[in-house]
Amino acid sequence: MARNYWLVKSEPTAYSFDQLVKDKRTVWDGVRNFQARNNLKAMKAGDRVLFYHSVVGTAVVGIAEVEREAYPDPKAADAGWVAVDLIPVKALKRPVTLDEIKAEPSLGDIALVRQGRLSVQPLTREAFDTIVALAR
């Protein structure tokens, strides 16, 4: 099965990876940026997702998986906005900080470095694997 790879961002004070692990599943909703929405629409069940804590901690802390593909965001008045369901896969052995990511030359072109505010971002398999390897 061909997989796609993504990165989602959440402030840990709003929703943390530990909370996802505790909940066992979450609705990834509330996205109100067109580019991020289009990325949600492109997600497929089984795709792997790096979970990034923004604002506090600024680090990739875990791996999740898309369980349910895009459907209308239950919190949106406009049916054009979508949500996906994510399930936890595992916490990284240690967080990979934004500074570490920026210091890795092969990651210089990823959206996290180029478009820091984008909340749902595509990754290549190589970038995904590199970030996971940095956690070891």
PyMOL commands that set and color helices and strands:
alter all, ss='L'
color gray80, all
select helices_A, chain A and resi 17-23+34-42+98-103+105-107+111-114+125-134
alter helices_A, ss='H'
color red, helices_A
select strands_A, chain A and resi 5-10+26-28+48-53+59-72+82-97+120-123
alter strands_A, ss='S'
color yellow, strands_A
deselect
rebuild
show_as cartoon
